[in-house]
């Protein structure tokens, strides 16, 4: 690996200065820069433990991304996953698209949640789950790094829980936000309008938020239009979001709370541009030209979600929580003309048919939990237990011809869990288990013409697994702690792909080996320091699955192939924060991930996993200057390093790194807050790392300099 010298120098300087602990990232809120003390140890999270738990008592790496850091990211881009790429060490490069294919957490797919509701289906990973709401309604993002079973199926890489805002000030507060952005080309302009209404009194609180976003076409640093993404673009889209949450506290001492919420999000392509292939040999990237794509329908993400939450802090000496939810999630992909896997001579002559796929997923679930501190009168001993029930029905159709591509799949699961933690002096011990009891049901179906129209006999598959975890945190000194942990994660292997690819007669659903579950063993150790001047953390991890999932690229079709073979991933993460003065704060991060699989069945782990799964080494950092009570300026950078793997093998990959800088500044006036954001400050030309390895329609450059101006006023 060859380090980018500028990024390495800046990153080394910031890492020497200090940091945001590997257990938790607590980005600088401009209002708190002058506090003179790290607030990391006071943060609590709910994702990994199902009840509020201080992060310094959790034996694992946790990142908490604050509303201030979300606002910093939104100031420069409406890209929903960019904030994760900038803040979370193990999160990979953002695709800058509606599709988040290849975006992994520690080399594996993460489970995305919105207030606890799954945003993707374990049955058909669409890689479109990154765009499901306007980030303006999100109060914080909690990231549990590494395989976890605490929230059920799909968290092979970890858990990313987006938690909506909640009113905290008494009375009414109305916020109107407007934003314009441009790359100074006629068709690059975009805008956003948003309204947020908050109300709070003694026992009632309300949040209503709505927004509309219009995005223009994107340009690279050379002034060339960026090609439309083969699975869905953010450029040339419109987005609309409505979110409502109402909470009521009641009972003696207001120990009970009921809360209802509803979310409707729609992201539509405007279908104003057609993909045009570039030329790798000449270094000419894919581009877009005005026109309607093959007379198909525009791609979209359509997420509608509802939840009812109840808590009671006086149930048998503990706190009971329950959530019932329902979600409808639909994703339509880009129209494709002549695609071999979508042709059918009974409909149109081969090579002439236009079609596009659409995934529809319906979810219903119930999540319950009960926590009891000082269990059996033992000080510091806490029990958390509950049961989760879920039903997920997902299918994939070829929308223009109404053909079944992936048949309806129904997954039902009942999963009880129990977790104990015990504070014994400076040591916190934790152990627990989750029992996953799931069933996959698929009716008989017939594959498409491309796969020989074979009849596949339906059936059921049972998934049974005990998923234990154990860990400890030892506070070895007032500002120092170490931790170690072991746990298992459980996931399904994108069931839809092997189902739609059956091409030989006589197959049955229960006989398809690729449908077996992915069980991941994860081990992790870490060291943290937190002081008044900042914090520093380092974590090292290793995860292994003997029947894992990895992606490779078919050299003939340039499409992804799912492989079920052993996978081992190892990594190192460092994060740091240093409070230079009452007005200046620095942050830094570093991530190194290595993954290996086998080159042939039953062989050794001799092949390094490439960009489809594993991100190159990453260095990042930022400086925040609070130059007055009314204003601040932040400059940040992210650097991906050069990498060459599997030299001399057919799987050889060589990618070139790049370093990008972003700038944003805010100033508070009597007429509202003004924020200027600049993405890719120095207008760096670069090819996305994921586009440097040939695949289907993927030779994409990254965005050039983009300037945004946001105005926000509260009443």
N, C-alpha and C positions, 0 to 999 in steps of 0.2 A: 504494500500500500504506500502511495506517495502522498504525503500531507501537503495541502495547500499552504504555502508559507505564510501568507497574510492571515488566514484564518487560524493557523496554528499559533502564531505569535499573539494575536488578540485573545484567543481562547486560553492560552497558557497564562497570560497576564490576569485575566478575570478569575481563573481557577485558583491562582495563587492568592488573589484577594479574598476569596471565601465562597459562600453559596447557599442555595435553597436545597435543603437536605434531600438525600435520595429517598427518604421516606415521604417527604412532602414538599411540593413546590408551592410557595406562598408568594405569588407575584406582588410587586410593589403597587399598592394603591397610592396614588398621588397624595391623598389626604393623610397617609400614615408615614410618609418618608421621614418626617421629622420626629417620629416617636422615639428613635434612638434605641429600639429593642426589637428583636425578632418576634414575630407573632406566631411562628410556626407551631410552637408547642401548645398553643391555645386552640388550634383548629380541631374540629371534629368532623367525622365523615359517617355516613350511614350505609354506604354501598356494601362494603366488605363484611360488615357485622350485622346488618339488618336492624341495628339500633345504634343510637349515637355512641361513638367511641372515639376517644382521643387518639390521634394518629401516632403519638409516641408510645402507645400501648399495643400497637398492631405489629406483629412480626413479619413485615413485608414492606415493599416499596410502594408508596402511595403518593400520587400527585393530586393536589387540590388546586384547580385553576379558578381564580377569583373572578368576580364580575368586572373588576378593573382590567384584568388581562384579556378577558373576552372583548371588552370595549376597545382596548389597544389594537387587537387583531381586526375587529370590524372597522376600525378607522382607516385601515389600508386595504381591506379586501372583504367582500361578502362570502368568501370561500369558507364553508362551514368546517372543514377539517384542517385548515391552515393553522389554527390556533393550537391544535394538538401537535402538528409537526414542529412548531416553533418552541413549545414548552415542554413536551414529554420526551425524555431522552430516547426511549425505545420505540417511539412512533415513527413510521417511515415517511418518506417524501410524499407531499400532497400531490395528487394527480392534477389539481386545478380544474377538475371536471365534475359533472354530476355523478359519473362513475368513479368509485374509489377502488377499482381493481388494483391489487398489489399493495394497498395501504394496510400494513400489518402492525401489530403491537408485539414487540419482542419476537418477530418472525412468524407469528401465528395470527389467525383471525380473532379479533376481539368481539365480545358481546356488547352491542350498543343498547343502552336503555334510556328512555325518556321518562323521568319520574318513576323508574322501576318497570316501565312497559317495554318489552323487547321490540327493537326496531328492524330486526331482520328475522328470517325464518331459518331454523337449523336444517330445514328440508331442502332449501334452494337458496344458497348464498348468492344474492344478486349483485353484490358489490355496489349497491345504490343506497345503502342505509345511512350514509353520511349527511344527506339532505332530507330532513323530516320536519323541521320547524325553523322559524326565524331565531337566530341566536340572541336577538334582543330580548327575548323572554327568559333567557337562561340566567340564573343567579350564580351558579358555579358548576364546574364539571369535576367529578371525582373519578380518578383513574386508579384502579387496582391492577398493578402490573403483574403479569405472569398467570399461568393457568389457575383457574378457580372454579369451584363447584357451588359457591355460595348462592349464586343466582340461577343455577340450573344449566340448561344445555347451551352450548355455543361459546363458552368463554375459554377457548384453548389458549388465547394470547392474553386474556385479562378481561376486565370489565370497565366500560366507559359509561358512566351514568351522568346524563345531563339533567340537572335539577332546576326546575323553574323558580322564578322569583316569588317572594312572599312579602306583602306589605309589612313594614316595620314602624312607620310613623303614624301617629294618630291623626285622624281627619282625612281630607281628600288631597290627592296629588295627581296632577295631570301633566304628562310629558308629551310634547310634540317634537318629532325628529324628522329632519329632511336632509337629504344627502345627494350630491352630484359627484360623478367621477368621470374621468376621461383619459384617454391616451392621445388626445389631440389629433384624432382622425375622424372624418365625418361620421362614420358608423360605429365609433367606439364608445360614445357617450352612454352613461347609465344614470339612473336616479333611484331614490328610495324615499318613501313617505311612511311614517309610523306614528301611531297613537297608543299611549299607554295610560290607563286610568287605574289608580290604586285608592282603596278606601280601607280605613281601619278604625274600629271603635272598641269598646271594652270586650265584646265577645264575637264580633263579626269582622271578617276581612274579605276583600274582593280585589281581584286582579283581572283586568280586561286589556288585551293588547291586540292590535291589528296592524298589518303593514303590507305594503306592496313594493316590489322591487322590479326594475326593468334593467336588463343588462344588454350592452352592445356587444359587438364582435371584438375579439381580442387580437392584439398585435404583439409580435416579438420585438426584440430590441433593434432589429434591422428594418422595422416598418412593414413586415410581411404578415398578412393575416394568418392566424393560427388555425390549423385544421380542426374540423369538427370531430369530437371523440366518437369512436365507433360504438360505444355503449351509452353515450349520453353526455352532453356538454353543459357547462354552466353558461358559457357565452351564448348570446342571442337567445335569452330566455326571459320569461316573466315569472315572478313568484308572488303568491298571496298567502297570507297567514292570519288566522284568527285563533286566539287562545283566551279561555275564560277559566278562572278558578275562584271558587267561593268556599270559605271556611267558617265554621261556627264552633266556638268553645262553649261548653255548657256543663251542667252538673255542679255539685257542691265543690267549691274551690276550683271550678272550671278544669276538672281533671279529665274531661272527655272532649273529643274534637271529632267533628265530621267534616269532610272536605270533598267537594265534587269538582271535576275539571273536564274540559272538553277542548280538543285541538283539531283544527282543520288546516292542512297545509297542502298547497298545490304549486308545483314547479313545472312550467310548460316550456318546451322549445317553441320558438316562433317560426321555425321552418323557413327561415329566410336565406339560408346558405347551404351550399352543397359541398361535401368533402371533395377535395382534389388531391390525388396522391403526389407526393414529392419524389425525390430521387436520391437515395442514400449515397450512391456512388459519386454523385456530384455535390453532395452536401446540401441539397435543396429539400427543405422540410415540407411536410404535408401542409396544405393551405385550404382556404375556403373561398368559394366564389358565389355571388348572388344567384339564387334559384331555389326551387322547391325540391327536396330530396326524393327523387324517383316517384313523385306523386303519392307518396305514403302519408301517414298521419304523423304529427309531431310527437316526439318522445315526451314523457312526463313522469313525475313522482307525485302520487296522490295518497297522502297519509291522513286518516281520520281516526281519532283515538279518544276514548272516554274512560274515566276512572272514578271510583268512589272509595274514599279512604276513611278509616275510623281508627281512633286511638283512645285508650282508657288507661290512665296511669295508676289505677287502683283496682287491679284484678289479682286476687290472691297474693297481695304484696308485691306485685310486679306490674309491668306495662304490657298491655295487649295492643297489637296493631294488626289491621287487616286491610287488604286492598283487592277490590274486584275491578277488572278492566276488560275492555273490549276494543279491538283495533282492526281496522280495515286498511290494508296497505297494498297499493297497486303501482306497478312500475312498467312503463312501456319503453322498449328499446328502439334504436334507430332503424328506419326502413333500409332494406338491403335488396338490391336488384342483382339477380343472377347467382346469389350465394348457393353453393352446391347443396348444403344441408337443408335448404328451404325449397328446393325444386320438386315438382310433381308433374309428370307429363299428362296426367289426367286433367290438370287444370290449365296448363299452358305449356308450349314447347320448352324443352329443357334450355336453361340459360336465359330465359326471358321473364321469369316470374319475380315479381316484387312482393316481399312480405316482411313482417317485423314481429318480434316476439313480445309477449306481455305476461308478466308474472302477477298473480293475484294471491294474497295471503289474508286469511281471516283468523284472528286470534281471540281466545277468551281465556281468562285466567283468574285465579284466586291465590293471593300471597298472604300468609298469616305468620305471625311471630309473637312470642311472649318472652319477656326478659325479666329476670329477678335478681337484684343485687343482694349481697350478703346472704347467699343461699344457706339454709339450715343454720343460720346464726353465725356463719363463718365470715368474718370481715374480709372484704376484697374478693370473695368468690361469687362469680356471676354466671347464671345460666341463660342461654338464649336458645329457644326451640320453636319449632313451627312446622307447617306443612304447606307445600305449594302444589297447586293443581293447574294444569294448562291443557288446552286443546288448540292445535295449530293445523289448519287446512290450507294447503298451498298447491297451486297448479301453474303451468306455463303453457300458453297457447300461441299459435301463429295467428296474429290478430286479424290480418287482412283477409285470410281465407278460412278463418274459424276452425283450424285444425289443432288437435291435441299434440303438443310437443313433449311435455312432461305431464303425465296423468295426475289427477287429483290425489294428493298424499295427505293422510291424516295421522298426526302424531299426538298421542295423549300421554300425559305423564302425571304421576303422583309421587311427590318427593318429600318425605319427612326429613328434618334435620335437627341436630342438637349441637350446641357449642358451649364449652366451658372456658372461662378465663379466671385466673386467680392472681391477684396482686399480693406477693409475699415480699415485703420490704422493697428492695430496689428491683426485684424481678417480677415480671408478668409472664405467667405460663398460660398457654392456650392449646386447646385440643377439641376436635369435634368430628362429626361424621354426617354425611348426607347420603341417603339411599335413593338412587335414581331408579324408578320403575316405569319404563316407557314402552309404548307399543306403536309401531308404524304399520298402517294399513293402506294397501293399494289395490284397487280393483283391477281385473284383467283389462288390458289395453293393447292397441296395435301401434307399432312405431311408424314413422313416416317413410315415404318412398326412398329417401336417402339411406335409411337403415333397413331396407328390404321389406318393409311392411310386415314384419314378423309379429305374431301374436305372442304376448307375454302373459303368462298365467299370474293372476293376482295372488295376494297372500298377505300374511302378517309376519312381522319381525318383532321379537321381544328384546328390550334393552334393559338389563339388570346390572347395576354396579353399586358397590359400596365405595364411597369416596371420602377417605379420612384426611385429616390435616392435623398437624402438630407444630408448635413453635414456641419461642421464648424471646423476651426482650429483657436485657439486663442493663440497668442504669449504673454504669461503673463509676461515674462521677457526676456531680451536679449538671454538667454540660455535655457529658458523653454517654452514649449508649451503643450497645451492639445487639444484633438479633440474628436468629437463624430459624428456618422454617422448612417444612416438607408438606406437600399437599398434592392431591390429584385433581385433574380437570377432566371434564366429560364433554364431548362434542359429537355431532353427526357430520359425515363427510360430504356435504353438498349432494344430497341424495339424488336430486334431479338429473345430474350429469350422467351417472351410470344408467339410470332408467331410460333416458332418451337415446342413449348410444347403443342399446341392445340391437344387434343386427343378425343374430343367428337364431333359428327356430328352436323350440323346445326349452326356452328359458323360463324360469319362474322368479318371482320377486324374492322369495325366501332363499333362492340359490345364488343370488348375486353377491359375491364375496365383498365387493367394494362398498356395500351398504353397512358393513359392520362398524360399530362405534369407534371413536378415537379416544383412547384413555391416555392422559399425559401425566407423567410423574415430574414434579418440579421441586428442586432444592435451591435454597437461596440463603445467603449470609449478607450482613450489612453492618456498617459503622456510621454513626451520626454524631455530629457536634452541633450544638445550638448555644449561642451566646448573645450577649447584648449587641455585639457588632456584626452579627450575621450567623451563618450556619454553613455546614459542609457535610456531604454524605457520599458514601460509595456503597454500591451493592453489586454482588456477583451472583449469577444464577446459572442453573443448568436444568433443562427440561428434556425429557425423552419419551418417545412413544414407539413401541415395537411394531405397531401397525398404524403408522401415521399417515399424514396427507402432505404431499408437496406438489407444486406445479412446475411443469416444464413446458417448453414450446416445441410443437411439432415442426420439424424443418421443412415439411412438404406443404402444410396448410398455414403455418405461422399462427396456429391457434393454440390455446392452452390445453394441456393434457393433465388429468388428475392421476397421480401415482399413489398407490397404497403400499408403502414400504417403511422400514424403520427411519426415524428422524431424531436427530439429537441437535439441540440448540444451546449454545453457551453465550453468555454475554457479560459485559461490565458497563456500569453506569456511574457517572459522577455528576453531581449537581452542587452549585455553590452560590452563595449570596453574601455580599459584603456591604454594610452600611458605611459608606465613606465619610459622610457627614450628615447633618440634619436635612440637607437638601439633595444629597447625591447617593444613589444606590446602584450597585452592579450585580448582575446575575450571569451565570455561566452553566453550561452543561456539556457532557461528552457521552457518547454511546458507541459501544463496539459490540457487534453481534456476529457470531459465526454459526452456521448451520451445516450439518452433514447428513447425507443420505447414501443409499447404495446405488451403484451403477447397474447392477443386475440382481435378480432375485436371489436371496439367500447369500448375498455377498457381504463383504465388510463395508463399514461406513467410510467410503473412499471418495465420495463426490461432494464438493462444496455446493451448497444451495445458492442459487443466483438471485437476481433482482426480482423475480416473480414472487419471492418469499422473504429474502433477507436484504435489508437496507445497508448501503455502505456506511462506514464510520461517519459519525455526525458530531460536529462541534457547533455550539450556539452560545449566544450571549447578548446582553443588553445593558444599557446605561440609562438611568432615569434621573433627570435633573428637574427639581422643583424650584424654578428660578424666582417664583413669588407665590404668595398665597393664592393667586388667581390663575397661575399658569405653570405648565410643565412641558418638557420635551423629552422624548424617548427615542433612542436609536438602537436597533437590534440587528443581529446578523445570524444567518444559518449557513453552515458550510458542510456540504457532502464531499467526501474525499475520493480520490482515485482508487480504483480497485481492479485487480486482475486475478481470476480464479480458474482452477482446472486447466492450467496451461498444458497444451499438447493433447487435450482430450476433445471429443466432439462437443462436450458441454462447456468449452472454454468461453469465458466472458471477460471483456475488458471495458470498463466504463471510466469516464472522465468526470471528476468532481467539479463543483462550482460553489461560489460564495455569493450570497445575496444580502443586501442591506435594506432595511425598512426604516422609515422615519415617521413619527407622528408627534404632533404637539397640540395642546389644548389651552384655551384661555377663557376664563369666566368673565362675562360682562353682565351689565344690568339687563341686557336684552337677550340673554341666553349664552350657552357655551358654544364656542367655535372650535372645531377640531380639523386640523389639516393632516392628511395621511399621504405618504408616498411609498408605494410598493416598488421594489427593485430600484432603489434610489439612484444607483449609478448606471442604470439602463444596461445591465449585463446581458449579453446574448448567451444562451445556454440551451442545451438539449436536455429535457427531463431524463434523469437516470434510467427510468423505466422504459424510455423510448430509444435508448442507445442499443438495445438488444432487439433485433428484428422480430416483429409479431404482426398481427393483423391490423393494418391501418393505424400504426402507432408512432410514426416518425414525427414527433411533436416537439416543437420548441416551447420554452416557458414564456410567460408574459414578460413583456418589456415594462418600462417605467409607466406607472399608472398613478394619477393624482386624484385624491378625493377631498371634498370639503363637506363637513357635517355641521349642521346647526341643531341644537337641542335646547328647548326652553321648557321650564316647569311653571305650572300655575298652582 
